[in-house]
């Protein structure tokens, strides 16, 4: 039980750090990037999932994807290219780090395939 709590805390930390890093990498890109970025820490619970099977990993991937989206501030308006690029870098980094932190081969395979359908 304590292991799941530690994993959850690690995922929260990684998503928040990745969100910050995503905005920091584009901080010199222009005036709109000079504004103070905001992000949210997102708790991802997965102690209820069986990560030994595909179904549990699909649900966890959907949860991590949604958490990365929330941590990075949701997808900005399509016409604001610079903010979309910042968001995408943040989202990709946050999701990749969270997937890596879990350490599930099945979850990594889903991420590699780019499977982003919502299942949970």
C-alpha positions, 0 to 999 in steps of 0.5 A: 500500500505504501508503495502505491502512495509513493508512486502516486506522489512521484507521478504528481511531482513529475507532472508538475515539474514537467509542466514547469519545464515545458513552459521554461523551455520557451520562456525566451520565445516572445512577449506572451511567454514572459508572463508567469506560467501557471500549472497545477499539480495533479494527483493520479490514483492507480492503486485500484488498477491491475497493471499486469493486464492491458485494460489496467494500463489503458485506464492508467494511460488515459488518467495520465494523459488527462492529468498532463493536460490539466497540469499544463493548462489545457490546450490553448486556442488553435490560432495562438501557435506559440501557446500551442507549442508551449502547451504541446511541449509541456504535455509531451514532457509531463506524460512521458515522464509520468509513463516512465516513472510507472515502469510498466512495459504495457504502459510504455508500449501504449505511450509509444504507439501514441494511443490517446483514446479516452478509456477512463 
